[in-house]
Amino acid sequence: MVEFFEEMLGLKINRNKCTIYDINSDQVKLQRWAEAFDCEVDSFPSCYLGLLLRGNSRAVSFWNPICEKIKKRLAMWKKGFLSKPSKLTF
């Protein structure tokens, strides 16, 4: 079935990233579907682009991992532009 959609739409599906999520379903049926579509089985809570699905976006703890990643990337970026006596280099 997945091959049909790939052929009809002219798209390539990355099966390494395909996942079926279960919400109160029969595990045997879910495993059969996963085998048929050549994908993984997972359950909630799950992450998408580093954010928890079903997370409380108003909570500080929800945003802490993202803020830490941004801080690390900014620190690496700063190191590339600052030389020894904190002078800008281009």
C-alpha positions in Angstrom: 0.0 0.0 0.0 2.8 2.4 0.8 4.5 1.6 -2.5 1.2 2.5 -4.2 1.2 6.0 -2.6 4.9 6.4 -3.5 4.2 5.5 -7.1 1.1 7.6 -7.5 2.4 10.7 -5.8 6.0 10.4 -7.0 7.2 10.7 -3.4 9.8 8.7 -1.6 8.9 7.6 2.0 11.7 7.3 4.5 10.6 4.1 6.3 13.3 4.5 8.9 11.3 7.5 10.2 7.8 5.9 9.9 6.1 5.1 13.2 2.6 3.9 14.2 1.4 5.2 17.5 -1.0 3.3 19.6 -3.9 4.7 21.6 -5.8 2.0 23.5 -5.4 -0.5 20.6 -4.8 -4.2 20.3 -1.0 -4.8 20.2 -1.2 -7.8 17.9 -3.2 -5.9 15.3 -0.9 -2.9 15.6 2.2 -5.1 15.2 0.6 -6.6 12.0 0.0 -3.1 10.6 3.6 -2.1 11.4 4.9 -5.2 9.6 2.7 -4.5 6.6 3.8 -0.9 6.3 7.4 -1.7 7.3 7.5 0.7 10.3 8.0 0.9 14.0 5.4 0.8 16.8 5.5 3.5 19.6 3.2 4.9 22.2 2.6 8.3 23.7 4.1 10.6 25.0 6.3 10.9 21.9 8.8 13.5 20.7 8.5 15.4 17.5 11.2 17.9 16.5 12.5 17.7 20.1 9.2 18.6 21.7 7.0 16.2 23.7 3.6 15.7 22.1 1.0 16.1 24.9 3.4 18.2 26.9 2.3 21.3 28.7 3.7 24.1 26.6 3.0 26.6 29.5 5.4 24.8 31.8 9.0 25.9 32.0 10.2 22.3 32.0 8.6 21.9 28.6 11.0 24.5 27.1 14.2 23.8 29.0 15.6 21.2 26.6 15.0 23.5 23.6 16.6 26.5 25.5 19.6 24.3 26.3 20.1 23.3 22.7 19.9 26.9 21.6 22.4 28.0 24.2 24.9 25.3 23.1 24.6 26.3 19.5 25.0 30.0 20.3 28.1 29.2 22.3 29.6 27.3 19.4 28.7 30.2 17.0 30.3 32.8 19.4 33.6 30.7 19.5 33.8 30.9 15.7 33.6 34.7 15.6 35.6 35.7 18.7 39.4 35.4 18.8 41.7 35.3 21.9 41.3 38.9 23.2 37.6 38.9 22.4 38.0 40.6 19.1 35.7 40.0 16.2 37.3 38.0 13.3 35.9 37.6 9.8 
